Amino acid sequence: MASESAMARSNTAPLPIDQTRAWKALAAHARSTRRRTLADLFAKDRRRAEKFTVEGAGLRMDYSKHHVDATTMRLLLDLAETAGLKARIGRMFRGEKLNSTEHRAVLHVALRAPRGTVIKVDGEDVVPHVHEVLDRMSAFSRRVRSGSWKGATGKRIKNVVNIGIGGSDLGPVMAYKALVHYSERSMNFRFVSNVDGTDFVEAVRDLDPEETLFIVSSKTFTTLETMTNARTARTWLLAGLTKACGRKGLPADATARHFVAVSTNAKEVEAFGIDVENMFGFWDWVGGRYSMDSAIGLSTMLAIGPERFAEMLRGFHAMDEHFRTTPLSRNLPVIMGLIGVWMNNFLGYPSLAVLPYDQYLSRFSAYLQQLEMESNGKHVTLGGSRVAWDTCPTIWGEPGTNGQHAFYQMIHQGTRIVPCDFITFCKPISGLPHHHDLLVANVIAQAEALAFGKSKAEVRAEGVARELVPHKEFDGNRPSTVILGERLTPFSLGTLVALYEHKVFTQGTVWQINSFDQWGVELGKVLAKRIIPQLESRRAVSDHDSSTNSLINYYRAHRR
Ligand code: F6P
């Protein structure tokens, strides 16, 4: 099959991936190996763990507890080749406009490119612009962290509230929680995303407006939730400052001292009343869900400081380089992506649980839900036809060991197979090494239990009453990946996030979809805009279907 670029040049659509020889070979291979268990695979090869473990950018990924052998991996790599993956990676790094429905380059990798790297979009090198913004963010962060940036009444800023949603929230929240150990503990960081007023009210209830800085983070600066919260924040701030200033009155720069913006839309930022001097920009070639290392990470930088932020960018870049230069057969994101395709499309497992054994990563799965599902939850190919294969699985998860006491019952004995990504680190941050040994023992044990289970004979041998034997049996043969890092640091967080970003790219390439648009979020937004005035109207509503009319009218009758 010709690559996507060759297709584009010759103006022919690529062969649908499920019609290719590589896909058909995998389908046949899946049928012929269906009965083979993980126990069989391990029994046959004492060096299996070594053969199916890859390392890169400081991460070690053991995928030996998957239903794969050398043939499976060869066929998966053929599929990647058929999909033109290698060439497409090059095209992304060169700044080609892979986001075809929005005619945009896909260049989150430029956000962490070291000074002096040249990456051009429409003939212009974007890397100097990236570093100019990083420099401004650093200068601003230093002023706020040192206390030299003062609020309107002369008090130092102690509280930072990020207002944003989706990619303008999930990355900042996840990163703050992940790196709180490295953060400035004399400051408070809060995150407001939901248009539900309680989110804002709870975030600011114990904050002093005189000591509070709001970061309005929105790529478009038009998002309903964010702009509603930003306006409410401005009202709250001005009311608080007016009270504090008393007869002296509010200084003219009151809003400017307490509001900064992160956006690509200078016009709307200005219209909101934020001085564009206090705006940190990014570009249309950064997707919202790929933006936590752009200016959208300003709250992260304020929390951990510019040096640690730069360390995080170096981690991202290390994984970028691994992805760009390592042969596909030893390339972590590629292997992770291909194993995902194998499970999703050939073994038929519709979800993936991401289970970090690290409490600091408590929002990592939520972050990945947007990264993976907004990117690859698509049913149309790049060429505009309906896909005939499944795309993104459902991504979910919670940190271990908590998940073990909640939903692991289903993972071990439920009727559906749930592949798991286990993530953990060798060295603890807590200073409580015994806790850490218990944590890591649990993650290793879970992967072992899932793979090998416990047979009826083993249960019987424990003297279990006959009628309980079927309840205590574990089928095993359930796949998982174990990802190990040395320690959770800004660097390793960067490598981990970039690993998943590039995994998403790999899968989107195989599935022949655009991983960088998100048209599927539009319809609900448009309909909500139509319904808002109807909820407030005095007239009964009748222009929707009967269920929607009835919901609107019931709410109208009970809303106050
Ligand atoms: O809901 C869709 C979406 O556009 C996401 O892709 C994005 O991360 C989020 O909304 C927030 O958008 P913005 O940063 O423009 O406010």
Boltz pocket constraint, residues with backbone or C-beta under 6 A from the ligand:
constraints:
  - pocket:
      binder: B
      contacts: [[A, 165], [A, 166], [A, 167], [A, 168], [A, 217], [A, 218], [A, 219], [A, 220], [A, 221], [A, 222], [A, 223], [A, 226], [A, 288], [A, 289], [A, 374], [A, 518], [A, 521]]
      max_distance: 6.0
